[in-house]
Amino acid sequence: METVSTAFKHKRKLKVVLAFTCSYLIAEVVGGIWTGSLALLADAGHMLTDVGGLALALFAINMASRPPSAEKTYGYYRVEILAALTNALVLIGISVYVLYEAYLRFLDPPEVQSKGMLIVAAIGLVVNILGMLILRGASKGSLNMKGAYFEVLSDMLTSIGVIVAGIIMLTTGWYYADPLISAGIGLLILPRTWILLKDSVSVLLEATPKDVNVEALKSAILGLEKVKGVYDLHVWSLTSGINAMSVHIIVSGDSEYDELLNTITEYIKSNFTITHTTLQLEYSDKLEPHAGW
């Protein structure tokens, strides 16, 4: 298969964002030590996890570009989905940890040097906004890139939360702002991450892709000339942007096999978001009961 995954087309964008994120991670560690801010150092740990997630997404793209073999006839496309699933699980873990940490800090809020925290958080906000702008378009066509996008999004939300908390603590001295805003960030990340997790599991379970209406596909095939019936129709995703299908089609006995096979194949590829098809034409006017849809 020569189809190129959607994520591979945006590999360079991911490299740029990874470089930005690594640079800010270093700056945040230095800033946390310089200001003595526990909040910044804790966020640096969050950033380290995100760097790992972005690196994992890039690794998955490189793996998915490897050619198929006799042992892996579909190649390594599913590595991208496994990376997206891993990122989703990591983000859920981070969100749960943030909520737990927020609870502990609410019980005993530590004093934070707000000015230094604001400066470092502002730099992080700029870096994360740039990263989001770079990955925004790519995230719409790939679960792997969507996972990377959510990593940067979570960083941006964290930066905003740190800035807001810093301003409140700087102007009022109310240190409860830190755990309250941190909890809000954790709750905000969870719903988006759950969607990513659900979509990744759907691909691994070979569910029908969201961009394919299987009822319309079946009706369209049945509407073609000399097609008498359709059974064992299956549509699934190899990875984001690469859909596959297999189907048995009952055709009339006077059909020219090769010509009709090419006609149906081209029709499906031209009218539906399916790039890899396996069709079996059968000369019979009787549709026997079969397993499958």
PyMOL commands that set and color helices and strands:
alter all, ss='L'
color gray80, all
select helices_A, chain A and resi 7-35+38-64+78-107+114-135+138-140+143-172+177-204+214-222+257-271
alter helices_A, ss='H'
color red, helices_A
select strands_A, chain A and resi 227-239+242-251+276-283
alter strands_A, ss='S'
color yellow, strands_A
deselect
rebuild
show_as cartoon
